[in-house]
Amino acid sequence: MTKQTTKPKITNYRDFRRKLDINQSKFWSRLGVTQSGGSRYESGRNVPKPTQTMIDLAYSPMKQAIKLLAELRGVTVEELMGAAK
């Protein structure tokens, strides 16, 4: 498996969530994080790397999310897309 090289794309969670015009509960529950946990992250608490990865997979533009998923799987984007067919 390759080491993850893609840097987090989303780091200011509150501003990003507000741009999406969704509340904390809806934003964070999609990731399995409680509203209160999400609130702590939005207030500056460190976000664990697995949670950051899930945020990037769930909310980054599709091409970035696919690239990240391929890196996580240790395959190329082409291999990942071929396997999806």
PDB file as gemmi writes it, atoms N, CA and C in Angstrom:
CRYST1    1.000    1.000    1.000  90.00  90.00  90.00 P 1                      
ATOM      1  N   MET A   1       0.852  -1.183   0.000  1.00  0.00           N  
ATOM      2  CA  MET A   1       0.000   0.000   0.000  1.00  0.00           C  
ATOM      3  C   MET A   1       0.890   1.235   0.000  1.00  0.00           C  
ATOM      4  N   THR A   2       0.518   2.241  -0.775  1.00  0.00           N  
ATOM      5  CA  THR A   2       1.306   3.452  -0.861  1.00  0.00           C  
ATOM      6  C   THR A   2       0.932   4.409   0.257  1.00  0.00           C  
ATOM      7  N   LYS A   3       1.900   5.248   0.606  1.00  0.00           N  
ATOM      8  CA  LYS A   3       1.643   6.267   1.618  1.00  0.00           C  
ATOM      9  C   LYS A   3       0.768   7.358   1.014  1.00  0.00           C  
ATOM     10  N   GLN A   4      -0.184   7.845   1.779  1.00  0.00           N  
ATOM     11  CA  GLN A   4      -1.077   8.896   1.296  1.00  0.00           C  
ATOM     12  C   GLN A   4      -0.280  10.166   1.034  1.00  0.00           C  
ATOM     13  N   THR A   5      -0.361  10.683  -0.203  1.00  0.00           N  
ATOM     14  CA  THR A   5       0.386  11.878  -0.563  1.00  0.00           C  
ATOM     15  C   THR A   5      -0.512  13.085  -0.791  1.00  0.00           C  
ATOM     16  N   THR A   6      -1.787  12.866  -0.949  1.00  0.00           N  
ATOM     17  CA  THR A   6      -2.703  13.976  -1.175  1.00  0.00           C  
ATOM     18  C   THR A   6      -2.885  14.752   0.122  1.00  0.00           C  
ATOM     19  N   LYS A   7      -2.662  16.054   0.057  1.00  0.00           N  
ATOM     20  CA  LYS A   7      -2.844  16.897   1.236  1.00  0.00           C  
ATOM     21  C   LYS A   7      -4.336  17.166   1.437  1.00  0.00           C  
ATOM     22  N   PRO A   8      -4.751  17.361   2.692  1.00  0.00           N  
ATOM     23  CA  PRO A   8      -6.165  17.676   2.926  1.00  0.00           C  
ATOM     24  C   PRO A   8      -6.595  18.894   2.120  1.00  0.00           C  
ATOM     25  N   LYS A   9      -7.736  18.807   1.507  1.00  0.00           N  
ATOM     26  CA  LYS A   9      -8.266  19.906   0.701  1.00  0.00           C  
ATOM     27  C   LYS A   9      -9.167  20.804   1.531  1.00  0.00           C  
ATOM     28  N   ILE A  10      -9.801  20.232   2.524  1.00  0.00           N  
ATOM     29  CA  ILE A  10     -10.757  20.973   3.338  1.00  0.00           C  
ATOM     30  C   ILE A  10     -10.182  21.063   4.752  1.00  0.00           C  
ATOM     31  N   THR A  11      -9.922  22.266   5.219  1.00  0.00           N  
ATOM     32  CA  THR A  11      -9.370  22.422   6.563  1.00  0.00           C  
ATOM     33  C   THR A  11     -10.155  23.414   7.415  1.00  0.00           C  
ATOM     34  N   ASN A  12     -10.840  24.371   6.795  1.00  0.00           N  
ATOM     35  CA  ASN A  12     -11.676  25.290   7.563  1.00  0.00           C  
ATOM     36  C   ASN A  12     -13.114  24.761   7.469  1.00  0.00           C  
ATOM     37  N   TYR A  13     -13.438  23.884   8.391  1.00  0.00           N  
ATOM     38  CA  TYR A  13     -14.694  23.135   8.321  1.00  0.00           C  
ATOM     39  C   TYR A  13     -15.918  24.022   8.437  1.00  0.00           C  
ATOM     40  N   ARG A  14     -15.876  24.996   9.343  1.00  0.00           N  
ATOM     41  CA  ARG A  14     -17.030  25.866   9.538  1.00  0.00           C  
ATOM     42  C   ARG A  14     -17.334  26.650   8.258  1.00  0.00           C  
ATOM     43  N   ASP A  15     -16.323  27.306   7.689  1.00  0.00           N  
ATOM     44  CA  ASP A  15     -16.554  28.083   6.464  1.00  0.00           C  
ATOM     45  C   ASP A  15     -17.014  27.186   5.318  1.00  0.00           C  
ATOM     46  N   PHE A  16     -16.388  26.028   5.208  1.00  0.00           N  
ATOM     47  CA  PHE A  16     -16.761  25.108   4.136  1.00  0.00           C  
ATOM     48  C   PHE A  16     -18.218  24.667   4.283  1.00  0.00           C  
ATOM     49  N   ARG A  17     -18.586  24.291   5.509  1.00  0.00           N  
ATOM     50  CA  ARG A  17     -19.963  23.847   5.765  1.00  0.00           C  
ATOM     51  C   ARG A  17     -20.957  24.959   5.474  1.00  0.00           C  
ATOM     52  N   ARG A  18     -20.598  26.163   5.856  1.00  0.00           N  
ATOM     53  CA  ARG A  18     -21.498  27.305   5.606  1.00  0.00           C  
ATOM     54  C   ARG A  18     -21.647  27.573   4.109  1.00  0.00           C  
ATOM     55  N   LYS A  19     -20.573  27.391   3.345  1.00  0.00           N  
ATOM     56  CA  LYS A  19     -20.676  27.556   1.888  1.00  0.00           C  
ATOM     57  C   LYS A  19     -21.633  26.532   1.292  1.00  0.00           C  
ATOM     58  N   LEU A  20     -21.680  25.353   1.900  1.00  0.00           N  
ATOM     59  CA  LEU A  20     -22.616  24.314   1.450  1.00  0.00           C  
ATOM     60  C   LEU A  20     -24.036  24.598   1.934  1.00  0.00           C  
ATOM     61  N   ASP A  21     -24.170  25.541   2.860  1.00  0.00           N  
ATOM     62  CA  ASP A  21     -25.453  25.927   3.439  1.00  0.00           C  
ATOM     63  C   ASP A  21     -26.159  24.742   4.112  1.00  0.00           C  
ATOM     64  N   ILE A  22     -25.374  24.003   4.927  1.00  0.00           N  
ATOM     65  CA  ILE A  22     -25.963  22.913   5.706  1.00  0.00           C  
ATOM     66  C   ILE A  22     -25.565  23.078   7.168  1.00  0.00           C  
ATOM     67  N   ASN A  23     -26.389  22.551   8.044  1.00  0.00           N  
ATOM     68  CA  ASN A  23     -26.109  22.680   9.476  1.00  0.00           C  
ATOM     69  C   ASN A  23     -25.065  21.654   9.918  1.00  0.00           C  
ATOM     70  N   GLN A  24     -24.559  21.847  11.135  1.00  0.00           N  
ATOM     71  CA  GLN A  24     -23.524  20.961  11.657  1.00  0.00           C  
ATOM     72  C   GLN A  24     -23.977  19.510  11.691  1.00  0.00           C  
ATOM     73  N   SER A  25     -25.180  19.289  12.151  1.00  0.00           N  
ATOM     74  CA  SER A  25     -25.670  17.923  12.286  1.00  0.00           C  
ATOM     75  C   SER A  25     -25.647  17.179  10.949  1.00  0.00           C  
ATOM     76  N   LYS A  26     -26.153  17.820   9.914  1.00  0.00           N  
ATOM     77  CA  LYS A  26     -26.190  17.179   8.594  1.00  0.00           C  
ATOM     78  C   LYS A  26     -24.782  16.968   8.044  1.00  0.00           C  
ATOM     79  N   PHE A  27     -23.920  17.968   8.167  1.00  0.00           N  
ATOM     80  CA  PHE A  27     -22.554  17.873   7.657  1.00  0.00           C  
ATOM     81  C   PHE A  27     -21.789  16.739   8.331  1.00  0.00           C  
ATOM     82  N   TRP A  28     -21.798  16.730   9.650  1.00  0.00           N  
ATOM     83  CA  TRP A  28     -20.974  15.776  10.394  1.00  0.00           C  
ATOM     84  C   TRP A  28     -21.577  14.379  10.465  1.00  0.00           C  
ATOM     85  N   SER A  29     -22.903  14.262  10.474  1.00  0.00           N  
ATOM     86  CA  SER A  29     -23.505  12.930  10.567  1.00  0.00           C  
ATOM     87  C   SER A  29     -23.201  12.092   9.327  1.00  0.00           C  
ATOM     88  N   ARG A  30     -23.016  12.739   8.197  1.00  0.00           N  
ATOM     89  CA  ARG A  30     -22.644  12.022   6.966  1.00  0.00           C  
ATOM     90  C   ARG A  30     -21.324  11.268   7.153  1.00  0.00           C  
ATOM     91  N   LEU A  31     -20.512  11.721   8.107  1.00  0.00           N  
ATOM     92  CA  LEU A  31     -19.203  11.117   8.359  1.00  0.00           C  
ATOM     93  C   LEU A  31     -19.200  10.230   9.599  1.00  0.00           C  
ATOM     94  N   GLY A  32     -20.334  10.128  10.257  1.00  0.00           N  
ATOM     95  CA  GLY A  32     -20.403   9.341  11.479  1.00  0.00           C  
ATOM     96  C   GLY A  32     -19.891  10.096  12.695  1.00  0.00           C  
ATOM     97  N   VAL A  33     -19.850  11.428  12.604  1.00  0.00           N  
ATOM     98  CA  VAL A  33     -19.392  12.282  13.707  1.00  0.00           C  
ATOM     99  C   VAL A  33     -20.610  12.987  14.287  1.00  0.00           C  
ATOM    100  N   THR A  34     -20.681  13.052  15.603  1.00  0.00           N  
ATOM    101  CA  THR A  34     -21.806  13.747  16.234  1.00  0.00           C  
ATOM    102  C   THR A  34     -21.712  15.249  15.989  1.00  0.00           C  
ATOM    103  N   GLN A  35     -22.818  15.926  16.160  1.00  0.00           N  
ATOM    104  CA  GLN A  35     -22.836  17.383  16.008  1.00  0.00           C  
ATOM    105  C   GLN A  35     -21.887  18.025  17.007  1.00  0.00           C  
ATOM    106  N   SER A  36     -21.872  17.528  18.239  1.00  0.00           N  
ATOM    107  CA  SER A  36     -20.994  18.136  19.247  1.00  0.00           C  
ATOM    108  C   SER A  36     -19.527  17.882  18.916  1.00  0.00           C  
ATOM    109  N   GLY A  37     -19.214  16.703  18.382  1.00  0.00           N  
ATOM    110  CA  GLY A  37     -17.839  16.428  17.954  1.00  0.00           C  
ATOM    111  C   GLY A  37     -17.431  17.333  16.810  1.00  0.00           C  
ATOM    112  N   GLY A  38     -18.326  17.509  15.854  1.00  0.00           N  
ATOM    113  CA  GLY A  38     -18.057  18.403  14.732  1.00  0.00           C  
ATOM    114  C   GLY A  38     -17.864  19.834  15.185  1.00  0.00           C  
ATOM    115  N   SER A  39     -18.641  20.245  16.162  1.00  0.00           N  
ATOM    116  CA  SER A  39     -18.513  21.594  16.707  1.00  0.00           C  
ATOM    117  C   SER A  39     -17.117  21.800  17.294  1.00  0.00           C  
ATOM    118  N   ARG A  40     -16.615  20.797  17.979  1.00  0.00           N  
ATOM    119  CA  ARG A  40     -15.262  20.895  18.546  1.00  0.00           C  
ATOM    120  C   ARG A  40     -14.220  21.032  17.433  1.00  0.00           C  
ATOM    121  N   TYR A  41     -14.379  20.262  16.358  1.00  0.00           N  
ATOM    122  CA  TYR A  41     -13.442  20.378  15.232  1.00  0.00           C  
ATOM    123  C   TYR A  41     -13.530  21.764  14.600  1.00  0.00           C  
ATOM    124  N   GLU A  42     -14.718  22.285  14.479  1.00  0.00           N  
ATOM    125  CA  GLU A  42     -14.895  23.613  13.889  1.00  0.00           C  
ATOM    126  C   GLU A  42     -14.321  24.708  14.779  1.00  0.00           C  
ATOM    127  N   SER A  43     -14.189  24.419  16.063  1.00  0.00           N  
ATOM    128  CA  SER A  43     -13.641  25.400  17.005  1.00  0.00           C  
ATOM    129  C   SER A  43     -12.128  25.284  17.157  1.00  0.00           C  
ATOM    130  N   GLY A  44     -11.516  24.373  16.414  1.00  0.00           N  
ATOM    131  CA  GLY A  44     -10.061  24.305  16.434  1.00  0.00           C  
ATOM    132  C   GLY A  44      -9.443  23.046  16.993  1.00  0.00           C  
ATOM    133  N   ARG A  45     -10.232  22.132  17.515  1.00  0.00           N  
ATOM    134  CA  ARG A  45      -9.656  20.878  18.008  1.00  0.00           C  
ATOM    135  C   ARG A  45      -9.072  20.107  16.831  1.00  0.00           C  
ATOM    136  N   ASN A  46      -7.952  19.431  17.081  1.00  0.00           N  
ATOM    137  CA  ASN A  46      -7.324  18.646  16.020  1.00  0.00           C  
ATOM    138  C   ASN A  46      -8.257  17.551  15.525  1.00  0.00           C  
ATOM    139  N   VAL A  47      -8.298  17.402  14.217  1.00  0.00           N  
ATOM    140  CA  VAL A  47      -9.121  16.376  13.589  1.00  0.00           C  
ATOM    141  C   VAL A  47      -8.234  15.158  13.330  1.00  0.00           C  
ATOM    142  N   PRO A  48      -8.629  13.975  13.795  1.00  0.00           N  
ATOM    143  CA  PRO A  48      -7.825  12.781  13.527  1.00  0.00           C  
ATOM    144  C   PRO A  48      -7.680  12.557  12.016  1.00  0.00           C  
ATOM    145  N   LYS A  49      -6.544  12.013  11.627  1.00  0.00           N  
ATOM    146  CA  LYS A  49      -6.267  11.795  10.207  1.00  0.00           C  
ATOM    147  C   LYS A  49      -7.363  10.962   9.518  1.00  0.00           C  
ATOM    148  N   PRO A  50      -7.867   9.887  10.130  1.00  0.00           N  
ATOM    149  CA  PRO A  50      -8.942   9.136   9.459  1.00  0.00           C  
ATOM    150  C   PRO A  50     -10.198   9.983   9.225  1.00  0.00           C  
ATOM    151  N   THR A  51     -10.524  10.853  10.164  1.00  0.00           N  
ATOM    152  CA  THR A  51     -11.682  11.731   9.992  1.00  0.00           C  
ATOM    153  C   THR A  51     -11.424  12.737   8.888  1.00  0.00           C  
ATOM    154  N   GLN A  52     -10.211  13.285   8.838  1.00  0.00           N  
ATOM    155  CA  GLN A  52      -9.865  14.217   7.762  1.00  0.00           C  
ATOM    156  C   GLN A  52      -9.965  13.531   6.407  1.00  0.00           C  
ATOM    157  N   THR A  53      -9.523  12.298   6.340  1.00  0.00           N  
ATOM    158  CA  THR A  53      -9.609  11.549   5.085  1.00  0.00           C  
ATOM    159  C   THR A  53     -11.064  11.361   4.674  1.00  0.00           C  
ATOM    160  N   MET A  54     -11.923  11.042   5.634  1.00  0.00           N  
ATOM    161  CA  MET A  54     -13.344  10.883   5.323  1.00  0.00           C  
ATOM    162  C   MET A  54     -13.961  12.201   4.858  1.00  0.00           C  
ATOM    163  N   ILE A  55     -13.572  13.310   5.478  1.00  0.00           N  
ATOM    164  CA  ILE A  55     -14.070  14.618   5.048  1.00  0.00           C  
ATOM    165  C   ILE A  55     -13.677  14.856   3.592  1.00  0.00           C  
ATOM    166  N   ASP A  56     -12.412  14.607   3.286  1.00  0.00           N  
ATOM    167  CA  ASP A  56     -11.934  14.827   1.921  1.00  0.00           C  
ATOM    168  C   ASP A  56     -12.628  13.896   0.925  1.00  0.00           C  
ATOM    169  N   LEU A  57     -12.863  12.649   1.292  1.00  0.00           N  
ATOM    170  CA  LEU A  57     -13.565  11.723   0.397  1.00  0.00           C  
ATOM    171  C   LEU A  57     -15.013  12.146   0.190  1.00  0.00           C  
ATOM    172  N   ALA A  58     -15.656  12.603   1.242  1.00  0.00           N  
ATOM    173  CA  ALA A  58     -17.082  12.931   1.166  1.00  0.00           C  
ATOM    174  C   ALA A  58     -17.366  14.273   0.507  1.00  0.00           C  
ATOM    175  N   TYR A  59     -16.478  15.238   0.693  1.00  0.00           N  
ATOM    176  CA  TYR A  59     -16.819  16.595   0.290  1.00  0.00           C  
ATOM    177  C   TYR A  59     -15.895  17.232  -0.753  1.00  0.00           C  
ATOM    178  N   SER A  60     -14.774  16.615  -1.087  1.00  0.00           N  
ATOM    179  CA  SER A  60     -13.899  17.174  -2.127  1.00  0.00           C  
ATOM    180  C   SER A  60     -14.540  16.973  -3.494  1.00  0.00           C  
ATOM    181  N   PRO A  61     -14.083  17.757  -4.482  1.00  0.00           N  
ATOM    182  CA  PRO A  61     -14.557  17.506  -5.848  1.00  0.00           C  
ATOM    183  C   PRO A  61     -14.264  16.061  -6.252  1.00  0.00           C  
ATOM    184  N   MET A  62     -15.100  15.511  -7.121  1.00  0.00           N  
ATOM    185  CA  MET A  62     -15.043  14.099  -7.479  1.00  0.00           C  
ATOM    186  C   MET A  62     -13.641  13.647  -7.901  1.00  0.00           C  
ATOM    187  N   LYS A  63     -12.968  14.401  -8.766  1.00  0.00           N  
ATOM    188  CA  LYS A  63     -11.647  13.982  -9.241  1.00  0.00           C  
ATOM    189  C   LYS A  63     -10.651  13.862  -8.097  1.00  0.00           C  
ATOM    190  N   GLN A  64     -10.696  14.789  -7.159  1.00  0.00           N  
ATOM    191  CA  GLN A  64      -9.794  14.729  -6.005  1.00  0.00           C  
ATOM    192  C   GLN A  64     -10.129  13.541  -5.114  1.00  0.00           C  
ATOM    193  N   ALA A  65     -11.410  13.288  -4.920  1.00  0.00           N  
ATOM    194  CA  ALA A  65     -11.827  12.163  -4.083  1.00  0.00           C  
ATOM    195  C   ALA A  65     -11.415  10.832  -4.708  1.00  0.00           C  
ATOM    196  N   ILE A  66     -11.542  10.725  -6.025  1.00  0.00           N  
ATOM    197  CA  ILE A  66     -11.146   9.485  -6.709  1.00  0.00           C  
ATOM    198  C   ILE A  66      -9.642   9.275  -6.595  1.00  0.00           C  
ATOM    199  N   LYS A  67      -8.871  10.343  -6.763  1.00  0.00           N  
ATOM    200  CA  LYS A  67      -7.416  10.246  -6.627  1.00  0.00           C  
ATOM    201  C   LYS A  67      -7.043   9.792  -5.220  1.00  0.00           C  
ATOM    202  N   LEU A  68      -7.679  10.374  -4.206  1.00  0.00           N  
ATOM    203  CA  LEU A  68      -7.414   9.990  -2.827  1.00  0.00           C  
ATOM    204  C   LEU A  68      -7.796   8.537  -2.580  1.00  0.00           C  
ATOM    205  N   LEU A  69      -8.942   8.114  -3.080  1.00  0.00           N  
ATOM    206  CA  LEU A  69      -9.361   6.726  -2.899  1.00  0.00           C  
ATOM    207  C   LEU A  69      -8.380   5.764  -3.562  1.00  0.00           C  
ATOM    208  N   ALA A  70      -7.898   6.109  -4.745  1.00  0.00           N  
ATOM    209  CA  ALA A  70      -6.906   5.262  -5.414  1.00  0.00           C  
ATOM    210  C   ALA A  70      -5.638   5.159  -4.570  1.00  0.00           C  
ATOM    211  N   GLU A  71      -5.190   6.281  -4.017  1.00  0.00           N  
ATOM    212  CA  GLU A  71      -4.008   6.265  -3.149  1.00  0.00           C  
ATOM    213  C   GLU A  71      -4.234   5.375  -1.934  1.00  0.00           C  
ATOM    214  N   LEU A  72      -5.405   5.490  -1.331  1.00  0.00           N  
ATOM    215  CA  LEU A  72      -5.716   4.672  -0.160  1.00  0.00           C  
ATOM    216  C   LEU A  72      -5.732   3.181  -0.494  1.00  0.00           C  
ATOM    217  N   ARG A  73      -6.203   2.864  -1.697  1.00  0.00           N  
ATOM    218  CA  ARG A  73      -6.268   1.459  -2.125  1.00  0.00           C  
ATOM    219  C   ARG A  73      -4.935   0.945  -2.655  1.00  0.00           C  
ATOM    220  N   GLY A  74      -3.988   1.867  -2.917  1.00  0.00           N  
ATOM    221  CA  GLY A  74      -2.678   1.464  -3.419  1.00  0.00           C  
ATOM    222  C   GLY A  74      -2.703   1.100  -4.893  1.00  0.00           C  
ATOM    223  N   VAL A  75      -3.598   1.735  -5.635  1.00  0.00           N  
ATOM    224  CA  VAL A  75      -3.716   1.480  -7.070  1.00  0.00           C  
ATOM    225  C   VAL A  75      -3.729   2.817  -7.809  1.00  0.00           C  
ATOM    226  N   THR A  76      -3.613   2.740  -9.129  1.00  0.00           N  
ATOM    227  CA  THR A  76      -3.732   3.956  -9.927  1.00  0.00           C  
ATOM    228  C   THR A  76      -5.210   4.294 -10.100  1.00  0.00           C  
ATOM    229  N   VAL A  77      -5.468   5.519 -10.511  1.00  0.00           N  
ATOM    230  CA  VAL A  77      -6.837   5.930 -10.782  1.00  0.00           C  
ATOM    231  C   VAL A  77      -7.419   5.055 -11.897  1.00  0.00           C  
ATOM    232  N   GLU A  78      -6.600   4.756 -12.900  1.00  0.00           N  
ATOM    233  CA  GLU A  78      -7.058   3.918 -14.004  1.00  0.00           C  
ATOM    234  C   GLU A  78      -7.460   2.528 -13.533  1.00  0.00           C  
ATOM    235  N   GLU A  79      -6.647   1.954 -12.643  1.00  0.00           N  
ATOM    236  CA  GLU A  79      -6.979   0.636 -12.084  1.00  0.00           C  
ATOM    237  C   GLU A  79      -8.271   0.699 -11.274  1.00  0.00           C  
ATOM    238  N   LEU A  80      -8.394   1.737 -10.473  1.00  0.00           N  
ATOM    239  CA  LEU A  80      -9.607   1.901  -9.668  1.00  0.00           C  
ATOM    240  C   LEU A  80     -10.826   2.024 -10.545  1.00  0.00           C  
ATOM    241  N   MET A  81     -10.748   2.849 -11.577  1.00  0.00           N  
ATOM    242  CA  MET A  81     -11.891   3.053 -12.465  1.00  0.00           C  
ATOM    243  C   MET A  81     -12.197   1.800 -13.278  1.00  0.00           C  
ATOM    244  N   GLY A  82     -11.170   1.060 -13.675  1.00  0.00           N  
ATOM    245  CA  GLY A  82     -11.383  -0.187 -14.409  1.00  0.00           C  
ATOM    246  C   GLY A  82     -12.072  -1.232 -13.546  1.00  0.00           C  
ATOM    247  N   ALA A  83     -11.714  -1.258 -12.270  1.00  0.00           N  
ATOM    248  CA  ALA A  83     -12.326  -2.213 -11.349  1.00  0.00           C  
ATOM    249  C   ALA A  83     -13.776  -1.871 -11.080  1.00  0.00           C  
ATOM    250  N   ALA A  84     -14.123  -0.588 -11.263  1.00  0.00           N  
ATOM    251  CA  ALA A  84     -15.503  -0.152 -10.988  1.00  0.00           C  
ATOM    252  C   ALA A  84     -16.456  -0.525 -12.109  1.00  0.00           C  
ATOM    253  N   LYS A  85     -15.927  -0.895 -13.261  1.00  0.00           N  
ATOM    254  CA  LYS A  85     -16.792  -1.218 -14.405  1.00  0.00           C  
ATOM    255  C   LYS A  85     -17.320  -2.625 -14.336  1.00  0.00           C  
TER     256      LYS A  85                                                      
END                                                                             
